[in-house]
C-alpha cells in the first residue's frame, strides 16, 4: 500500500495529513514532503497520522529527523495519532516522551 501526504495551512500552522502505510518502501514520500515544508520556512508543523494504519521504524526515523530539523530552526512538530497500534510503536520506543501527541485534530488545534 502506498502513502498519501498532503498539506494545508491552518492559521500559522501547517497540517500534514498522512494516509496509508509508512514503511521502508513508502517513507520517502513523507520525508520529501516534510523536508520541502521545512525548507520553505514552515516552522509550526502538525502531522496528522489518523489515516495511517501501520508505521515501521523507517517512518519513526523520518519523523524524528524532521523534528530535529525543525527544532534547529526554533520550530515545532506535533503529531495526531488515533490508531492504537500506531501509538503503541511510539510508546514502545519511548518516542511518546519526545513528541507532543494529540488524540484528535481538534485537540491539537485548540
Wavefront OBJ file of the C-alpha trace (Angstrom):
o trace
v 0.000 0.000 0.000
v 1.212 3.485 -0.807
v 1.221 6.514 1.419
v -0.587 9.756 0.649
v 0.827 13.019 2.017
v -0.944 16.356 1.642
v -0.594 19.656 3.457
v -2.714 22.692 4.181
v -2.407 25.870 6.181
v -4.425 26.482 9.338
v -3.518 29.925 10.585
v 0.195 29.891 11.431
v 0.307 26.076 11.437
v 0.841 23.670 8.601
v -1.176 20.471 8.832
v 0.353 17.475 7.054
v -2.243 14.756 6.502
v -0.818 11.274 6.038
v -2.778 8.195 4.985
v -1.729 4.629 4.223
v 1.235 2.659 5.493
v 4.589 4.215 6.327
v 7.387 1.717 5.877
v 10.768 1.335 4.216
v 9.110 1.443 0.772
v 6.873 4.475 1.290
v 8.612 6.652 3.903
v 10.486 8.660 1.257
v 7.222 10.403 0.283
v 6.704 11.648 3.822
v 10.400 12.564 4.178
v 10.332 14.612 0.968
v 7.141 16.477 1.910
v 8.414 17.357 5.391
v 11.779 18.492 4.012
v 10.042 20.613 1.372
v 7.882 22.322 4.003
v 10.766 22.938 6.393
v 12.923 24.262 3.537
v 10.159 26.707 2.607
v 10.076 28.257 6.097
v 7.176 26.281 7.608
v 8.116 26.042 11.285
v 4.906 25.024 13.099
v 4.010 21.568 11.791
v 1.190 19.261 12.820
v 1.465 15.777 11.315
v -1.952 14.126 11.229
v -1.418 10.360 11.300
v -5.078 9.390 11.844
v -5.163 7.794 8.388
v -2.059 5.682 8.993
v -2.712 2.031 9.713
v 0.899 0.895 10.012
v 4.263 2.515 10.688
v 7.663 0.840 10.972
v 10.976 2.144 12.283
v 11.687 3.881 8.975
v 8.645 6.086 9.497
v 9.704 6.822 13.050
v 13.121 7.831 11.774
v 11.573 10.229 9.258
v 9.533 11.921 11.982
v 12.461 12.129 14.422
v 14.657 13.627 11.686
v 12.016 16.218 10.814
v 11.522 17.078 14.490
v 15.264 17.653 14.984
v 15.474 19.705 11.825
v 12.503 21.976 12.566
v 13.632 22.449 16.187
v 17.005 23.550 14.840
v 15.135 26.480 13.276
v 13.241 27.180 16.502
v 10.125 25.451 15.219
v 7.782 22.774 16.434
v 6.394 19.475 15.154
v 3.468 17.742 16.842
v 1.513 14.599 15.969
v -2.106 13.474 15.874
v -2.450 9.726 16.364
v -5.772 7.924 16.734
v -4.796 4.337 15.865
v -3.767 2.376 18.958
v -1.354 0.172 17.004
v 0.489 3.236 15.672
v 0.541 4.877 19.094
v 1.911 1.639 20.578
v 5.029 1.951 18.385
v 5.678 5.389 19.904
v 5.163 4.053 23.430
v 7.434 1.023 22.946
v 10.247 3.227 21.616
v 9.599 5.925 24.267
v 9.060 8.454 21.471
v 5.797 9.402 23.155
v 8.151 11.202 25.585
v 9.805 13.094 22.710
v 6.797 14.131 20.627
v 3.707 16.013 21.683
v 0.943 13.617 20.633
v -2.727 14.541 20.393
v -5.661 12.132 20.132
v -7.620 14.327 17.720
v -7.064 17.155 15.313
v -9.477 19.306 17.317
v -7.360 18.841 20.466
v -4.212 19.714 18.572
v -5.705 22.893 17.145
v -7.289 24.063 20.420
l 1 2 3 4 5 6 7 8 9 10 11 12 13 14 15 16 17 18 19 20 21 22 23 24 25 26 27 28 29 30 31 32 33 34 35 36 37 38 39 40 41 42 43 44 45 46 47 48 49 50 51 52 53 54 55 56 57 58 59 60 61 62 63 64 65 66 67 68 69 70 71 72 73 74 75 76 77 78 79 80 81 82 83 84 85 86 87 88 89 90 91 92 93 94 95 96 97 98 99 100 101 102 103 104 105 106 107 108 109 110
